[in-house]
Amino acid sequence: MLKCRKKWPWRGTRVKVPKPIKVSSLTKFAVTSPYLFTLTHFKCKLRMVQVLARMNIQLTQRMMHVTHQMSVRR
């Protein structure tokens, strides 16, 4: 989190994504979501969103695996 603060000296401004840059669905989600992303934390939060999504996928897979094992044991 501190690294981002050093990288972006302009703090507290709203994020405006330039159109020529092709934005992935995750960044689009981050930009269009109701939360205001400041430029300082934009990349950090993006990384957080990606990590959370990955964790979520892993969790769902694990749950599926466990439920499958339970049904097999029965």
Buried (B, 14 or more C-beta within 10 A) or exposed (E): EEEBEEEBEEEEEEBEEEEEEEBEEEBEEBBEEEEEBBBBBBBBBBEEBBEEEEEEEEEEEEEEEEEEEEEEEE
